[in-house]
Amino acid sequence: MNPDASADSHVPQRVSLPPLPAIVLGRVHHVRHSPIRHAFTHGHHQWLVDLDQGTGQSGMLQRVTDVQPRDHLEGPTTTAELKGQVLDVLAAQGIDVRPVVRVVMLAHARVLGHVFDPLTTYWCLAADGEVVAAVLEVRNTYAGRHCYVIRPDRSGRAGVEKAFLVSPFNDTTGSYAVRLELSPTRVATSVALRRNGIPILSAATWGEPRRATTATVLRTLVASPFMTQRVSLLIRWHGIRLWARRLPILTPKEQRS
């Protein structure tokens, strides 16, 4: 896949960071526009982590919940190795990684040994906060994964062609409109799929980042103790509801078309 390379007039996004590591407390919203409408909104939280620092978790709390580098990309053992793999993804797309000094990841943590992260976002930042590029690591429920490389403009927007099967209800045609936000008060990722000018679906997560102190982590675990298990269950539950409403499931040949 080619990055969303722009002309010389491209003005990159610049961001400012909250204190890290942080937990982003907010919502996830999903709308399927066509051929039938189906929408939901749920409470949601993710971790925002500088890959040079990690989560800072230790002891019993780390055994209960932590962001594990082995759950991402090529399964590295450390966050430093994960950062290197993210930069390798950029370099493979012809992007100069020399300006990148920080890689900040928005991801789900492993909880009691389980994790499922449909979308992990990596901001690759220069020293002045310029977003050199971003990597969207997408997973499906078939244990597949794919990385999209984008270069957000000053408003955080970018576009990229769809190239990976996420759902049995959609093939790999169409294009995504992406918008990323990263600030001390708000972190958000939104993705909208269009095909032949027709909106197919849109998904967004947003929330307020809060410093991941021991007290904040404990409060979050008490409020929503099985977040990643809940994500896995809800994906399947909403899929069953769509199937029950007779949304066609594509054959393997149709999915690859």
Summary of the structure (lengths in Angstrom):
residues: 257
radius of gyration: 17.9
end to end distance: 16.5
largest distance: 51.7
contacts: 808
relative contact order: 0.21
helix: 22%
strand: 38%
